[in-house]
């Protein structure tokens, strides 16, 4: 039987894009994104890898399941964007 103990940060590697902040950093445990908007258009998009946190994630025994959950949440969020 697999150990089902999850860390507090389980599933939080990536920023939650459903709560994207404009002109502020949107944080996940191992990644952050920044979208700068001035006026009506987006001037800049940035992605930051928090290397120390990513290394901790990779060392975590729950890494694979956590990564799969993060990727699934991201893909589902992208799919929701296409719903009109």
C-alpha positions as CSV (number, residue, x, y, z in Angstrom):
1,X,0.0,0.0,0.0
2,X,1.3,3.5,-0.9
3,X,1.9,6.1,1.8
4,X,-0.9,8.6,1.4
5,X,0.6,11.2,3.6
6,X,0.7,14.5,1.7
7,X,2.7,17.6,2.5
8,X,0.9,20.9,3.2
9,X,2.1,22.2,-0.2
10,X,0.9,19.1,-2.2
11,X,-0.5,20.2,-5.6
12,X,0.8,23.8,-5.2
13,X,4.0,23.7,-7.2
14,X,2.5,25.9,-10.0
15,X,0.8,29.3,-9.5
16,X,-3.0,29.1,-9.4
17,X,-3.8,30.8,-12.7
18,X,-7.5,31.0,-11.8
19,X,-6.3,33.7,-9.4
20,X,-3.8,35.4,-11.6
21,X,-2.8,38.8,-10.3
22,X,-2.1,41.6,-12.8
23,X,1.0,43.8,-12.0
24,X,1.8,41.5,-9.0
25,X,3.6,38.2,-8.8
26,X,1.3,35.1,-8.7
27,X,3.1,32.5,-6.6
28,X,3.3,28.7,-6.5
29,X,5.7,26.8,-4.4
30,X,8.3,26.2,-7.1
31,X,7.2,28.7,-9.8
32,X,5.9,32.2,-10.1
33,X,4.5,34.3,-12.9
34,X,4.2,38.0,-13.4
35,X,1.9,39.7,-15.9
36,X,2.4,43.5,-16.4
37,X,-0.5,45.4,-17.9
38,X,-0.5,49.1,-18.5
39,X,-3.6,50.4,-20.2
40,X,-5.4,47.9,-22.4
41,X,-2.6,45.6,-23.3
42,X,-0.1,43.2,-21.7
43,X,3.4,44.6,-21.9
44,X,5.3,41.8,-20.2
45,X,5.0,38.2,-19.0
46,X,7.6,36.5,-16.9
47,X,8.0,33.0,-15.5
48,X,10.4,32.4,-12.6
49,X,11.6,29.0,-11.4
50,X,12.4,29.0,-7.7
51,X,15.4,26.6,-8.0
52,X,15.8,25.9,-4.3
53,X,12.1,25.1,-3.9
54,X,12.1,23.0,-7.1
55,X,15.0,21.0,-5.7
56,X,13.0,20.4,-2.5
57,X,10.0,19.3,-4.6
58,X,12.1,16.8,-6.5
59,X,13.4,15.4,-3.3
60,X,9.9,15.0,-1.8
61,X,8.6,11.4,-1.7
62,X,5.3,12.7,-3.1
63,X,6.9,14.5,-6.1
64,X,5.4,12.4,-8.9
65,X,1.8,12.5,-7.6
66,X,2.1,16.2,-6.8
67,X,3.5,17.0,-10.2
68,X,0.7,15.1,-11.9
69,X,-1.9,16.9,-9.9
70,X,-0.3,20.3,-10.7
71,X,-0.2,19.5,-14.4
72,X,-3.8,18.2,-14.4
73,X,-5.0,21.4,-12.7
74,X,-3.1,23.5,-15.3
75,X,-4.5,21.6,-18.2
76,X,-8.0,21.7,-16.9
77,X,-7.7,25.5,-16.3
78,X,-6.6,25.9,-19.9
79,X,-9.6,23.9,-21.1
80,X,-11.9,26.0,-19.1
81,X,-10.6,29.1,-20.9
82,X,-12.1,27.7,-24.1
83,X,-15.6,27.4,-22.7
84,X,-17.9,30.2,-23.8
